[in-house]
């Protein structure tokens, strides 16, 4: 499985950005896809993920109500719409995916231990 990420960039606080992640090479139609992020000097944290089977989602508390994840199953592409961005959202955002058991993985809050396929990351910078 390969991932191609796009989006990101510089935005002022309160603004919006959309990240995209296109996947290819899944051996089945059951997969989970989402994003983690890592800010300078901080640990990597899960942001959001979605199951291809039932569109169940997970959001970190820090982004609930501001970020929305969606997916186009036919295109194997996920989107993260980020609204009301804050300076603390500044981080490198990594698309992550895994095939199989997608509903169960989402239920775990998209535990990093269960996700082995990572994108190269894209920088999101929110200025105050």
C-alpha positions as CSV (number, residue, x, y, z in Angstrom):
1,X,0.0,0.0,0.0
2,X,1.3,3.4,-0.9
3,X,0.1,6.8,0.3
4,X,0.3,10.2,-1.4
5,X,-0.5,13.2,0.8
6,X,-1.4,16.7,-0.3
7,X,-2.6,19.9,1.4
8,X,-1.2,21.6,4.3
9,X,0.6,24.9,4.4
10,X,0.5,28.2,6.3
11,X,-2.8,29.7,7.5
12,X,-3.8,32.3,10.1
13,X,-5.6,31.3,13.3
14,X,-9.2,30.8,12.6
15,X,-8.6,29.7,9.1
16,X,-9.2,26.4,7.3
17,X,-7.1,23.9,5.4
18,X,-7.9,20.5,3.9
19,X,-5.6,17.6,3.8
20,X,-5.9,14.7,1.3
21,X,-4.4,11.3,1.3
22,X,-4.7,9.0,-1.7
23,X,-4.0,5.3,-1.1
24,X,-3.3,2.6,-3.6
25,X,-2.6,-1.1,-3.4
26,X,-5.1,-2.3,-0.8
27,X,-5.6,-6.0,-0.9
28,X,-9.2,-5.6,0.4
29,X,-11.9,-3.0,0.7
30,X,-11.7,-3.1,4.4
31,X,-9.2,-0.5,5.6
32,X,-8.8,2.3,8.1
33,X,-7.2,5.6,7.1
34,X,-6.5,8.8,9.0
35,X,-4.0,11.2,10.4
36,X,-1.6,11.6,13.2
37,X,0.3,14.7,14.0
38,X,3.5,15.7,15.7
39,X,4.3,19.1,16.9
40,X,7.9,20.2,17.7
41,X,9.0,18.8,21.0
42,X,5.8,16.9,21.5
43,X,4.8,13.2,21.1
44,X,2.9,12.1,18.1
45,X,-0.8,12.0,18.6
46,X,-3.8,10.5,16.7
47,X,-6.0,13.1,15.2
48,X,-8.7,11.3,13.3
49,X,-9.4,8.2,11.3
50,X,-12.3,6.5,9.4
51,X,-13.3,3.0,8.5
52,X,-14.0,2.2,4.9
53,X,-16.6,-0.4,5.8
54,X,-19.1,1.7,7.9
55,X,-17.6,5.2,7.9
56,X,-17.2,5.1,11.7
57,X,-14.8,7.7,12.8
58,X,-12.5,8.7,15.6
59,X,-11.5,12.2,16.6
60,X,-9.1,13.4,19.3
61,X,-10.8,15.5,21.9
62,X,-8.6,18.4,20.8
63,X,-10.1,18.6,17.3
64,X,-13.7,17.5,17.9
65,X,-16.1,20.0,16.4
66,X,-13.4,21.6,14.3
67,X,-12.0,18.8,12.1
68,X,-14.0,16.6,9.8
69,X,-12.7,13.4,8.2
70,X,-14.3,11.9,5.1
71,X,-13.4,9.4,2.5
72,X,-14.1,8.5,-1.1
73,X,-14.0,4.7,-1.0
74,X,-14.0,4.4,-4.8
75,X,-10.9,6.6,-5.0
76,X,-9.3,5.2,-1.8
77,X,-8.9,8.8,-0.8
78,X,-9.5,10.4,2.6
79,X,-9.9,14.1,3.4
80,X,-9.4,16.0,6.6
81,X,-11.2,19.3,6.7
82,X,-9.6,21.5,9.4
83,X,-11.6,24.5,10.4
84,X,-11.1,27.1,13.2
85,X,-7.4,26.3,13.2
86,X,-5.4,27.3,16.2
87,X,-1.6,27.9,16.6
88,X,-1.5,24.7,18.7
89,X,-2.6,22.8,15.6
90,X,0.8,23.5,14.1
91,X,2.4,20.2,13.4
92,X,3.6,17.7,10.8
93,X,0.5,15.7,9.8
94,X,1.0,12.1,8.8
95,X,-1.5,10.1,6.8
96,X,-1.7,6.6,8.2
97,X,-3.5,3.5,7.0
98,X,-3.9,-0.2,7.6
99,X,-6.0,-2.8,5.9
100,X,-8.3,-5.2,7.6
101,X,-10.3,-4.9,10.9
102,X,-11.0,-1.3,10.2
103,X,-14.1,-1.0,12.4
104,X,-12.2,-2.5,15.4
105,X,-9.2,-0.2,14.9
106,X,-11.5,2.8,14.9
107,X,-13.1,1.6,18.1
108,X,-9.6,1.6,19.7
109,X,-9.2,5.2,18.8
110,X,-6.9,4.3,16.0
111,X,-4.2,3.0,18.2
112,X,-0.8,3.7,16.7
113,X,0.3,0.2,17.4
114,X,-2.3,-1.1,14.9
115,X,-1.3,1.2,12.0
116,X,1.8,0.3,10.1
117,X,1.6,2.2,6.8
118,X,2.6,5.9,7.0
119,X,2.8,8.8,4.6
120,X,5.7,11.2,4.4
121,X,4.0,13.9,6.3
122,X,2.9,17.4,5.5
123,X,3.5,20.5,7.5
124,X,0.6,22.6,8.8
125,X,1.5,26.0,10.3
126,X,-1.1,28.1,12.0
127,X,0.1,31.7,12.8
128,X,-1.4,33.7,15.6
